[in-house]
Amino acid sequence: MTDIKKVSKKKILFVQIDEEITRIFERVGKLPYNEVYLVVPKRAILLQSVVNLKILKQKISEIGKQVSLITNDVNGMKLAYQAEIKVFDHWNIEAQAAEVKEKEPESALLKPVAAAQNEVEDELPSRLPQKKSSIFEVVKHKKKTEKSFGFAEWWAGVKKARLEAKNVGLYLTPGKKRWIFAVVAGSLLFFFVIAYTVLPGATLTIEPTSGVISKGVNIMLEPSPGDGHSLKAYEVETDSEYTLTHSATGIESEGANASGKLTIINTSGVARPLIATTRFQTDDGIVFRIQSDVSVPSGTVTSPGKLEVSVVADALDANGAAVGERGNVGPSRFFLPALREDTRDALYGESYAAMTGGTTLVHTKVTEDDLTAAKAKLESNLQEKALAALRKEVLSLGNEQGLNLKLLEDSDAIVYGAAIIDVPYELVGQEMDNFEMTGSLSISGVAYDSDALYNILKTEIVSVQTPGKQLIAVKEDSISIVVLEVNNAGLRYKLTAQIQGIEEYEIDPELEGGADLAEKIKEHVAGKSIEEATNYIQNLPEVNQVEITVWPFWSPTIPNLPENIKIKSLSEKEAVEVEEE
């Protein structure tokens, strides 16, 4: 059994189960204490790896602070010992509770509630059906029931006394007049002192910190759903037909090929023999060939060997396209594609006049490769068209049923039939720019009621919101589905559906968590300067941003009386609630 550690609650930092170490380090760094105790729940990410603990300890040590853990996670304790971090399984707050009890008077309206301590006990706190009464509300209620001295009552008494004195002919001596004047002046001074103490006020406008939470639920789709997390499976099927237009790629050229003169340049230092039909190519891919065997004399860079030869362009370029008129290139540089790139500068060709005689007359025809490529593309397009048709069928079925149906888009849940394609083999060899190919495909799948799924997920995520926080939004578009088991024959599918929501801390004093936070803030900032109050509130984990306004506006401090401090939430969003059916 580990020790029980007595610590100041101001040094305690509560860690969320999914909180990353970077966020924990950032929060610890904002605390004005050198020794911090982290209350970590079971199965928290922080306790899953000794590496996480060592990194956290090292980072906190670098900023001159020490950290200890308070947890009842047995595995987490072992890892903490390995990381050489002090760990405790509980902390003692009895001394502080006794001290609070001595300071607060007995009252029928006050009941000590564990949740008001803003701490975590062995069991999670539960929400009370109504808001707890604070000490300030009790005092305020008591003040309203007691008659107090005010300026209006005093002035009414003075007027009454004057009227009575006038009626009875009361004569006041100068001494009595001075005494009355002194009483009036003293009363006014007393009034202004009271007004300066009581009337000043401060409004703390707080934007709460928000975060994303998620919840996953196992769902069954089946023909006859039962109670709980079970939805009806709707079988859908359809056929799709599609006609593809494909271009013919066979080329038959009847044009003339360009020809001309080309000078071969050799800087390699040795004679270079070249056979007939050796290729010389431009950067645009136009290929020319020499017409006979030649030997290029040797030379150097400064005095290269040169040989002029006749060349004729190929009918097709390096990319397989017809050349024709494109072969009439102007003066250009040619490289030998058969040579390595690092040797092409030692042997190359140059033309000093344009090539001539190239004409274009090209015919396209259908080849067997065209039919094969068209069939493969048609099969792919048919699947896309069939899936789109199936989604449309689901929408139509949903309109008939009065439901918001959605297709379960999983590769195992969607079944494609065999594609039926009519391949026009008779077109092979025929001259045409393009041709058509038609095919059909059957497809089947399963649909579910997306509204019913959303309601299940919404109910689940509302039930897991963190105490002291309220769920302000459920993101329907965040729903993701992972199919675990598929039985297409029996129309039964097991899947996991997950949804995300946004929750924020309760700031409104009318809410339980907001009341606790408001009491804590008022106790700490009363009488403090605006800068001190802002820094304190801004560093609270519940607060994202705070703005403080005071009255009178020239006052440099927060009022001393907590009753004169008003806390307002900047969030106008209402908590998400589940509608009862």
C-alpha positions as CSV (number, residue, x, y, z in Angstrom):
1,M,0.0,0.0,0.0
2,T,1.5,3.4,-1.0
3,D,1.5,6.5,1.2
4,I,-1.4,8.9,1.5
5,K,-0.1,12.4,0.5
6,K,-1.5,15.6,2.0
7,V,-1.2,18.4,-0.5
8,S,-2.7,21.8,-1.2
9,K,-5.5,21.6,-3.7
10,K,-3.9,24.6,-5.4
11,K,-1.1,22.4,-6.5
12,I,-3.3,19.6,-7.9
13,L,-3.9,19.3,-11.7
14,F,-6.5,16.9,-13.0
15,V,-5.4,15.0,-16.1
16,Q,-8.0,13.9,-18.7
17,I,-7.9,10.2,-19.8
18,D,-7.0,11.2,-23.4
19,E,-4.8,14.1,-22.6
20,E,-1.5,14.2,-24.4
21,I,1.8,14.9,-22.5
22,T,2.4,18.1,-24.5
23,R,-0.9,19.5,-23.2
24,I,-0.1,18.4,-19.7
25,F,3.3,20.0,-19.8
26,E,1.8,23.2,-21.1
27,R,-0.8,23.3,-18.3
28,V,1.9,22.6,-15.6
29,G,4.1,25.4,-17.0
30,K,1.3,27.9,-16.4
31,L,0.9,27.0,-12.7
32,P,2.8,29.3,-10.2
33,Y,4.0,26.3,-8.2
34,N,7.3,24.5,-8.2
35,E,5.8,21.2,-7.0
36,V,2.7,19.9,-8.8
37,Y,0.6,16.8,-8.2
38,L,-1.2,15.2,-11.2
39,V,-4.4,13.3,-10.5
40,V,-4.5,10.7,-13.3
41,P,-7.5,8.4,-14.0
42,K,-7.2,4.8,-14.8
43,R,-6.2,3.8,-18.4
44,A,-5.1,7.4,-19.1
45,I,-2.7,7.8,-22.1
46,L,-0.1,9.2,-19.8
47,L,0.1,5.9,-17.9
48,Q,0.3,3.6,-21.0
49,S,4.1,4.1,-21.5
50,V,7.1,4.6,-19.2
51,V,8.6,6.7,-22.1
52,N,5.7,9.2,-21.8
53,L,6.3,9.5,-18.0
54,K,10.1,9.9,-18.5
55,I,9.6,12.6,-21.1
56,L,7.1,14.5,-19.0
57,K,9.4,14.4,-16.0
58,Q,12.4,15.6,-18.0
59,K,10.4,18.5,-19.6
60,I,9.0,19.6,-16.2
61,S,12.5,19.4,-14.6
62,E,13.8,21.6,-17.4
63,I,11.5,24.4,-16.2
64,G,12.5,24.0,-12.6
65,K,9.5,22.1,-11.3
66,Q,8.8,18.7,-9.7
67,V,5.9,16.5,-10.5
68,S,4.2,13.7,-8.6
69,L,1.3,11.4,-9.5
70,I,-1.9,10.6,-7.7
71,T,-3.6,7.5,-9.2
72,N,-5.1,4.2,-8.4
73,D,-4.0,2.6,-11.7
74,V,-1.8,-0.3,-10.6
75,N,0.0,-0.5,-13.9
76,G,0.5,3.2,-14.0
77,M,2.1,3.1,-10.5
78,K,4.6,0.5,-11.7
79,L,5.5,2.6,-14.7
80,A,5.8,5.7,-12.5
81,Y,8.3,3.9,-10.2
82,Q,10.3,2.9,-13.3
83,A,10.3,6.6,-14.4
84,E,11.4,7.6,-10.9
85,I,8.3,9.7,-10.3
86,K,6.7,9.9,-6.9
87,V,3.3,8.3,-6.9
88,F,0.4,8.1,-4.4
89,D,-2.9,6.4,-4.6
90,H,-4.9,9.0,-2.6
91,W,-4.6,12.4,-1.0
92,N,-6.0,13.7,2.4
93,I,-8.3,16.7,2.5
94,E,-9.7,16.2,6.0
95,A,-7.6,19.0,7.5
96,Q,-8.8,21.5,4.9
97,A,-12.4,20.4,5.4
98,A,-12.1,20.9,9.1
99,E,-10.7,24.4,8.6
100,V,-13.6,25.3,6.3
101,K,-16.1,24.0,8.8
102,E,-14.7,26.3,11.5
103,K,-14.9,29.4,9.3
104,E,-18.5,28.8,8.0
105,P,-21.5,29.2,10.4
106,E,-24.1,26.6,10.6
107,S,-27.0,27.3,8.2
108,A,-30.0,25.4,7.1
109,L,-29.3,26.6,3.6
110,L,-25.7,25.4,3.5
111,K,-24.8,21.8,3.0
112,P,-21.2,20.6,2.4
113,V,-21.2,18.9,-0.9
114,A,-18.2,16.9,-2.2
115,A,-18.6,18.3,-5.7
116,A,-18.2,21.9,-4.4
117,Q,-14.6,21.1,-3.5
118,N,-13.9,20.8,-7.2
119,E,-12.0,17.6,-6.6
120,V,-12.1,13.9,-7.7
121,E,-13.1,11.3,-5.1
122,D,-13.1,7.5,-5.4
123,E,-16.3,7.7,-7.3
124,L,-17.2,10.2,-10.1
125,P,-19.4,13.1,-9.0
126,S,-23.1,13.1,-9.9
127,R,-25.2,16.0,-10.9
128,L,-27.7,17.4,-8.3
129,P,-31.3,18.0,-9.4
130,Q,-31.0,21.7,-8.4
131,K,-28.3,24.4,-7.9
132,K,-26.5,24.5,-4.5
133,S,-26.8,27.6,-2.4
134,S,-23.6,29.6,-1.9
135,I,-22.6,31.5,1.2
136,F,-23.0,34.8,-0.8
137,E,-26.6,34.0,-1.7
138,V,-27.5,33.2,1.9
139,V,-26.0,36.5,3.1
140,K,-27.8,38.4,0.3
141,H,-31.1,36.7,1.2
142,K,-30.6,37.7,4.9
143,K,-29.8,41.3,4.0
144,K,-33.1,41.5,2.0
145,T,-35.1,40.4,5.0
146,E,-33.5,42.9,7.4
147,K,-34.4,46.6,7.5
148,S,-31.3,48.7,6.8
149,F,-30.5,52.4,7.1
150,G,-30.6,54.3,3.9
151,F,-30.5,57.9,2.6
152,A,-34.1,57.9,1.5
153,E,-35.3,57.0,5.0
154,W,-33.0,59.6,6.6
155,W,-34.1,62.4,4.2
156,A,-37.7,61.6,4.7
157,G,-37.1,61.9,8.5
158,V,-35.4,65.3,8.0
159,K,-38.3,66.7,5.9
160,K,-40.8,65.5,8.4
161,A,-38.9,67.1,11.3
162,R,-38.7,70.4,9.4
163,L,-42.4,70.3,8.7
164,E,-43.2,69.6,12.3
165,A,-40.8,72.4,13.4
166,K,-42.4,74.9,11.1
167,N,-45.9,74.0,12.2
168,V,-45.1,74.4,15.9
169,G,-42.8,77.5,15.3
170,L,-39.7,75.6,16.4
171,Y,-36.7,78.0,16.8
172,L,-33.2,76.6,16.4
173,T,-30.3,78.4,18.0
174,P,-27.0,78.8,16.0
175,G,-25.4,76.1,18.1
176,K,-28.1,73.7,17.3
177,K,-27.9,74.6,13.6
178,R,-24.2,73.9,13.6
179,W,-24.9,70.6,15.3
180,I,-27.5,69.6,12.7
181,F,-25.2,70.6,9.9
182,A,-22.5,68.5,11.3
183,V,-24.9,65.5,11.6
184,V,-26.0,66.0,8.0
185,A,-22.4,66.3,6.7
186,G,-21.4,63.3,8.7
187,S,-24.4,61.3,7.4
188,L,-23.5,62.3,3.8
189,L,-19.9,61.3,4.3
190,F,-21.0,58.0,5.8
191,F,-23.3,57.5,2.8
192,F,-20.5,58.1,0.3
193,V,-18.2,55.7,2.2
194,I,-20.9,53.0,2.1
195,A,-21.6,53.8,-1.5
196,Y,-17.9,53.5,-2.5
197,T,-17.7,50.2,-0.6
198,V,-20.9,48.6,-1.8
199,L,-21.8,50.1,-5.2
200,P,-18.5,49.3,-7.1
201,G,-18.9,46.3,-9.4
202,A,-17.0,44.1,-11.8
203,T,-18.2,42.0,-14.7
204,L,-16.0,39.0,-15.7
205,T,-17.0,37.9,-19.2
206,I,-15.5,34.5,-19.8
207,E,-15.1,32.4,-22.9
208,P,-15.0,28.7,-21.8
209,T,-12.4,26.3,-23.0
210,S,-13.9,23.7,-25.4
211,G,-12.7,20.4,-26.8
212,V,-13.7,17.5,-29.0
213,I,-15.0,14.2,-27.6
214,S,-15.9,11.1,-29.5
215,K,-18.0,8.0,-28.8
216,G,-18.1,4.7,-30.7
217,V,-21.0,2.2,-30.6
218,N,-21.4,-1.3,-32.0
219,I,-24.4,-1.5,-34.3
220,M,-26.2,-4.5,-35.9
221,L,-28.0,-4.2,-39.2
222,E,-30.5,-7.1,-39.7
223,P,-33.8,-7.8,-41.4
224,S,-35.7,-7.8,-38.1
225,P,-33.9,-5.5,-35.6
226,G,-34.3,-6.0,-31.9
227,D,-34.1,-3.5,-29.1
228,G,-31.0,-1.4,-28.3
229,H,-28.3,-0.9,-30.9
230,S,-30.0,-2.7,-33.8
231,L,-31.2,-1.2,-37.0
232,K,-33.2,-2.6,-40.0
233,A,-31.2,-3.6,-43.1
234,Y,-32.8,-2.6,-46.4
235,E,-31.6,-4.6,-49.4
236,V,-31.2,-2.6,-52.7
237,E,-30.1,-3.7,-56.1
238,T,-30.1,-2.2,-59.6
239,D,-28.5,-2.5,-63.1
240,S,-26.4,0.0,-65.0
241,E,-25.7,0.3,-68.7
242,Y,-23.0,2.5,-70.3
243,T,-21.6,3.2,-73.7
244,L,-17.9,4.3,-74.0
245,T,-16.4,6.2,-76.9
246,H,-12.7,5.3,-77.4
247,S,-10.2,6.8,-79.8
248,A,-8.4,4.6,-82.4
249,T,-4.7,4.7,-82.1
250,G,-3.6,2.8,-85.2
251,I,-1.7,5.1,-87.7
252,E,-1.2,4.6,-91.4
253,S,0.8,7.4,-92.9
254,E,0.8,8.1,-96.7
255,G,2.7,11.4,-96.5
256,A,6.3,12.1,-97.6
257,N,9.2,12.1,-95.2
258,A,11.4,15.2,-94.9
259,S,15.1,15.0,-95.9
260,G,18.2,17.2,-95.9
261,K,21.8,17.6,-95.0
262,L,23.3,17.1,-91.5
263,T,26.9,17.6,-90.3
264,I,28.2,15.0,-87.9
265,I,30.7,16.5,-85.3
266,N,33.2,14.3,-83.5
267,T,35.3,15.7,-80.6
268,S,36.2,12.3,-79.1
269,G,39.8,12.1,-80.4
270,V,39.2,8.9,-82.4
271,A,37.4,8.2,-85.7
272,R,33.8,7.0,-85.2
273,P,32.3,4.6,-87.8
274,L,28.5,4.7,-88.2
275,I,26.3,2.3,-90.0
276,A,23.4,3.1,-92.3
277,T,20.1,4.0,-90.6
278,T,21.9,5.4,-87.5
279,R,19.4,7.7,-85.7
280,F,19.8,11.4,-85.1
281,Q,17.0,12.9,-83.0
282,T,15.9,16.5,-82.2
283,D,14.7,17.5,-78.7
284,D,11.1,17.4,-80.0
285,G,11.5,13.7,-80.8
286,I,11.8,14.0,-84.6
287,V,14.1,11.1,-85.8
288,F,16.3,11.3,-88.9
289,R,18.5,8.5,-90.2
290,I,21.7,8.5,-92.3
291,Q,21.4,6.6,-95.6
292,S,24.8,4.8,-95.8
293,D,27.8,3.7,-93.7
294,V,30.2,6.5,-92.8
295,S,33.3,7.1,-90.7
296,V,33.5,10.4,-88.9
297,P,37.1,11.7,-88.6
298,S,38.6,12.2,-85.1
299,G,38.9,15.7,-83.6
300,T,39.1,17.7,-80.4
301,V,36.8,20.3,-78.8
302,T,38.7,23.1,-80.4
303,S,39.2,21.4,-83.7
304,P,36.4,18.8,-84.1
305,G,36.2,16.3,-86.9
306,K,33.2,16.9,-89.3
307,L,31.4,14.9,-91.9
308,E,28.3,16.1,-93.9
309,V,25.7,13.3,-94.6
310,S,22.2,13.0,-96.1
311,V,19.4,12.1,-93.7
312,V,15.7,11.2,-94.1
313,A,13.0,11.6,-91.4
314,D,11.1,8.6,-90.0
315,A,7.4,8.4,-90.6
316,L,6.8,8.3,-86.8
317,D,8.5,10.3,-84.1
318,A,10.0,8.9,-80.8
319,N,6.5,8.9,-79.2
320,G,4.8,7.0,-82.0
321,A,3.1,10.0,-83.6
322,A,3.1,10.7,-87.4
323,V,5.8,13.2,-88.5
324,G,4.9,14.4,-92.0
325,E,5.2,18.2,-92.2
326,R,6.7,18.4,-88.7
327,G,9.9,16.9,-90.2
328,N,10.6,20.2,-92.0
329,V,12.7,21.4,-89.1
330,G,14.9,24.4,-89.3
331,P,18.6,24.5,-88.3
332,S,18.9,22.3,-85.3
333,R,21.2,20.2,-83.1
334,F,20.7,16.4,-83.1
335,F,21.8,13.8,-80.5
336,L,22.3,10.1,-81.0
337,P,19.7,8.4,-78.8
338,A,21.8,5.1,-78.9
339,L,24.6,6.8,-76.9
340,R,24.8,7.2,-73.2
341,E,23.9,10.7,-72.1
342,D,27.4,11.4,-70.7
343,T,29.0,10.7,-74.2
344,R,26.5,12.5,-76.4
345,D,28.5,15.8,-76.3
346,A,31.5,14.0,-78.0
347,L,29.5,12.9,-81.1
348,Y,26.4,14.8,-82.3
349,G,24.9,16.4,-85.4
350,E,24.0,19.9,-86.6
351,S,22.0,21.1,-89.5
352,Y,22.6,24.6,-91.0
353,A,19.6,24.6,-93.4
354,A,16.0,23.5,-93.0
355,M,14.9,20.0,-93.9
356,T,12.4,19.9,-96.7
357,G,9.9,17.7,-98.5
358,G,7.8,16.5,-95.5
359,T,4.1,16.2,-96.1
360,T,1.3,14.9,-93.9
361,L,-1.3,12.4,-94.9
362,V,-2.3,10.1,-92.0
363,H,-5.1,7.6,-91.5
364,T,-6.1,6.2,-88.1
365,K,-7.5,2.7,-87.8
366,V,-8.8,0.5,-85.0
367,T,-6.3,-2.1,-83.5
368,E,-6.8,-5.0,-81.2
369,D,-5.0,-3.1,-78.5
370,D,-7.6,-0.3,-78.9
371,L,-10.4,-2.9,-78.2
372,T,-8.5,-4.3,-75.1
373,A,-7.9,-0.8,-73.7
374,A,-11.5,0.2,-74.3
375,K,-12.9,-2.9,-72.6
376,A,-10.8,-2.3,-69.4
377,K,-11.8,1.3,-69.3
378,L,-15.5,0.4,-69.8
379,E,-15.4,-2.1,-66.9
380,S,-14.0,0.5,-64.6
381,N,-16.6,3.1,-65.8
382,L,-19.4,0.6,-65.4
383,Q,-18.6,0.1,-61.7
384,E,-18.6,3.8,-61.1
385,K,-21.9,4.2,-62.9
386,A,-23.4,1.2,-61.2
387,L,-22.4,2.6,-57.7
388,A,-24.0,6.0,-58.6
389,A,-27.1,4.2,-59.7
390,L,-27.3,2.2,-56.5
391,R,-27.0,5.4,-54.4
392,K,-29.9,6.8,-56.4
393,E,-31.9,3.7,-55.8
394,V,-31.3,4.0,-52.1
395,L,-32.6,7.6,-52.2
396,S,-35.7,6.5,-54.1
397,L,-36.4,3.8,-51.6
398,G,-35.9,6.2,-48.7
399,N,-38.5,8.6,-50.2
400,E,-41.0,5.7,-50.6
401,Q,-40.4,4.6,-47.0
402,G,-40.3,8.2,-45.6
403,L,-36.8,7.6,-44.2
404,N,-33.4,9.1,-44.6
405,L,-31.7,6.0,-45.9
406,K,-28.0,5.8,-46.6
407,L,-26.0,3.1,-48.5
408,L,-23.5,1.0,-46.4
409,E,-20.5,1.7,-48.6
410,D,-18.1,-1.1,-47.8
411,S,-16.3,-3.2,-50.4
412,D,-17.6,-6.4,-48.9
413,A,-21.2,-5.2,-48.5
414,I,-21.5,-4.0,-52.1
415,V,-21.7,-6.9,-54.6
416,Y,-20.9,-6.3,-58.3
417,G,-22.2,-8.8,-60.9
418,A,-20.2,-9.9,-64.0
419,A,-19.9,-7.1,-66.6
420,I,-21.6,-7.9,-69.9
421,I,-19.6,-6.2,-72.7
422,D,-20.1,-6.4,-76.5
423,V,-16.6,-6.1,-78.0
424,P,-16.7,-5.1,-81.7
425,Y,-13.9,-7.2,-83.0
426,E,-15.1,-6.6,-86.6
427,L,-13.8,-3.0,-86.3
428,V,-10.1,-4.1,-86.2
429,G,-8.2,-2.7,-89.2
430,Q,-11.0,-0.3,-90.2
431,E,-10.1,3.4,-90.7
432,M,-11.9,5.6,-88.1
433,D,-10.9,8.2,-85.5
434,N,-13.0,6.6,-82.7
435,F,-15.4,3.8,-82.0
436,E,-18.0,2.9,-79.4
437,M,-18.3,-0.1,-76.9
438,T,-21.4,-0.8,-74.8
439,G,-21.7,-2.9,-71.6
440,S,-24.0,-3.5,-68.6
441,L,-23.4,-4.4,-64.9
442,S,-25.7,-5.4,-62.0
443,I,-25.0,-4.3,-58.4
444,S,-26.6,-4.9,-54.9
445,G,-26.0,-3.6,-51.4
446,V,-27.6,-2.7,-48.1
447,A,-29.0,0.6,-46.7
448,Y,-29.8,1.8,-43.2
449,D,-31.7,4.6,-41.5
450,S,-29.1,7.3,-41.0
451,D,-31.4,9.4,-38.7
452,A,-31.9,6.4,-36.4
453,L,-28.2,5.8,-36.3
454,Y,-27.6,9.4,-35.4
455,N,-30.1,9.3,-32.6
456,I,-28.3,6.3,-31.1
457,L,-24.9,7.9,-31.3
458,K,-26.2,11.2,-30.0
459,T,-27.7,9.5,-26.9
460,E,-24.5,7.7,-26.2
461,I,-22.2,10.8,-26.6
462,V,-24.5,12.8,-24.3
463,S,-24.2,10.2,-21.6
464,V,-20.4,10.3,-21.6
465,Q,-19.8,14.1,-21.3
466,T,-17.4,15.1,-18.6
467,P,-18.7,16.4,-15.2
468,G,-18.4,20.2,-15.0
469,K,-18.7,20.4,-18.8
470,Q,-21.7,20.7,-21.1
471,L,-22.0,19.2,-24.6
472,I,-22.8,22.1,-27.0
473,A,-22.7,20.4,-30.4
474,V,-22.9,17.0,-31.9
475,K,-21.3,16.8,-35.4
476,E,-23.5,14.6,-37.5
477,D,-21.2,14.9,-40.5
478,S,-18.4,13.3,-38.3
479,I,-20.1,9.9,-38.3
480,S,-17.7,7.2,-39.5
481,I,-18.5,3.5,-39.9
482,V,-16.2,0.4,-39.9
483,V,-17.8,-2.9,-41.0
484,L,-16.7,-5.8,-38.8
485,E,-18.7,-8.7,-40.1
486,V,-20.6,-9.2,-43.3
487,N,-23.3,-11.8,-44.1
488,N,-24.8,-10.8,-47.5
489,A,-26.9,-13.9,-47.7
490,G,-28.6,-13.4,-44.4
491,L,-28.5,-9.6,-44.7
492,R,-26.8,-9.2,-41.3
493,Y,-23.9,-6.8,-40.7
494,K,-22.0,-5.9,-37.6
495,L,-20.3,-2.5,-37.6
496,T,-18.8,0.1,-35.3
497,A,-20.1,3.7,-35.7
498,Q,-18.3,6.7,-34.2
499,I,-19.4,10.3,-33.8
500,Q,-17.7,13.4,-32.5
501,G,-19.1,16.3,-30.4
502,I,-17.9,19.5,-28.8
503,E,-18.1,20.1,-25.1
504,E,-17.1,23.2,-23.1
505,Y,-16.7,24.0,-19.4
506,E,-19.8,25.3,-17.6
507,I,-19.3,29.0,-16.9
508,D,-22.9,30.2,-16.3
509,P,-23.4,30.4,-12.4
510,E,-26.9,29.0,-12.9
511,L,-25.3,25.7,-13.8
512,E,-23.7,23.4,-11.2
513,G,-20.2,23.5,-12.6
514,G,-20.5,27.2,-13.3
515,A,-21.6,27.9,-9.7
516,D,-18.5,26.1,-8.3
517,L,-16.2,27.9,-10.7
518,A,-17.8,31.3,-10.0
519,E,-17.4,30.9,-6.2
520,K,-13.7,29.9,-6.7
521,I,-13.0,32.8,-9.0
522,K,-14.7,35.4,-6.7
523,E,-12.8,34.2,-3.7
524,H,-9.4,34.5,-5.5
525,V,-9.9,37.9,-7.3
526,A,-11.8,39.9,-4.8
527,G,-9.8,43.0,-4.0
528,K,-7.1,42.1,-6.5
529,S,-5.9,44.4,-9.3
530,I,-7.4,43.9,-12.7
531,E,-4.1,42.6,-14.1
532,E,-3.7,40.1,-11.3
533,A,-7.3,38.9,-11.7
534,T,-6.9,38.6,-15.4
535,N,-3.8,36.5,-15.1
536,Y,-5.3,34.2,-12.5
537,I,-8.5,33.6,-14.5
538,Q,-6.7,33.3,-17.8
539,N,-4.6,30.5,-16.4
540,L,-7.5,28.4,-15.3
541,P,-8.0,25.3,-17.5
542,E,-11.7,26.1,-17.7
543,V,-11.1,29.5,-19.3
544,N,-10.1,30.2,-22.9
545,Q,-10.3,34.0,-22.7
546,V,-11.5,36.6,-20.1
547,E,-12.5,40.2,-20.3
548,I,-12.9,42.3,-17.1
549,T,-14.9,45.6,-16.9
550,V,-15.3,47.5,-13.6
551,W,-17.5,50.3,-12.2
552,P,-16.5,53.0,-11.6
553,F,-14.4,52.7,-14.7
554,W,-11.4,54.4,-13.1
555,S,-11.2,51.8,-10.3
556,P,-7.9,49.9,-10.6
557,T,-9.1,46.9,-8.6
558,I,-11.8,44.3,-8.3
559,P,-14.4,45.0,-5.6
560,N,-13.7,43.6,-2.2
561,L,-17.2,42.1,-1.8
562,P,-17.7,38.9,-3.8
563,E,-21.4,39.9,-4.1
564,N,-20.4,42.8,-6.4
565,I,-18.6,40.5,-8.8
566,K,-20.7,39.3,-11.7
567,I,-19.6,36.4,-13.9
568,K,-21.0,36.1,-17.4
569,S,-20.4,33.4,-20.0
570,L,-19.5,34.5,-23.5
571,S,-20.8,31.2,-24.9
572,E,-24.4,31.5,-26.1
573,K,-24.7,27.9,-27.1
574,E,-27.2,25.7,-25.2
575,A,-26.3,22.2,-24.0
576,V,-27.3,19.4,-26.3
577,E,-30.2,17.3,-24.9
578,V,-31.7,14.0,-26.0
579,E,-35.3,14.3,-26.8
580,E,-37.4,11.6,-25.1
581,E,-39.6,9.6,-27.4
